[in-house]
């Protein structure tokens, strides 16, 4: 009688074989996957290590600072010609005919001076001249008679020579006395104080009865030619090369704030004041309307001759050394190249470069220590476009 429980049949051999093969394949796949994972990790580690060995730098294209085509500076207006008039003779003021603000012509009488001492000296000089002329005429007549006697052998040749010498002496004395009279007459002409040129009396520092000493003290009058004015302005050294002779300028003054007056750059001192770092320039202003006054302050706007916009780099980009001032440039192969530069101006955070770099250079903004020529570098944010430096517009100098 058979048992009710069925006895299970043992697995067949081929199933065990298949299971073993599958298990072995799985083990092999697991081993291969592990090896590949380790190889990939090692490769990434090597790449990371190599990347860390290449320094990363930030670069920036040289910036351009947009300059305004003019320069505003304070200046002072002066008369084109200004003549302080002092007396040439001693005396007292007899009268004056021109007060401050008066328009005068060349040679016009401004004042008269009483000089009694000079008048008496002139009278004496004229008398001395008459005396010398009389003595010369007598000497000449005597010489004529002696010559007639000498022809008759009545007087000696020595006597004749003495008379000739006496006449020459008397004639020389006449010339001396004539010169003295001319000198005193010329001096007496200065009793009339006249205007040296057309202009305006801008100062009168005398009055009737005032004691006058020649060549000393305060000028009696000051006459100024104000049809044209000179404007003087101190230009910072950096802007001097940008201002040409003949450059046009505009002048404004507080009393005519809404008007401008034309002027032209005439000349400069061709030197820099060591105390201020500026060069003094002279401008010529047409003042035909007579609105501008000498001695007043003005704002002067000078046109600049801008041939190119200057390039700027951050101050941190400068490398100082025995080779001079340089900046580090990243070339097309991402390698370092050093370029010497010439600094035009130090603007604080930025440096204006005169020569040495181009607008398309990639300048290392903060070069690390130990950076050498030809070193390979990585550019920080290389996937982004490197912008040029954004610099503010230069404002006028005040």
Order of alpha helices (4+ residues) and beta strands (2+ residues): alpha-beta-beta-beta-beta-beta-beta-beta-alpha-alpha-beta-beta-beta-beta-alpha-beta-beta-beta-beta-beta-beta-beta-beta-beta-beta-beta-beta
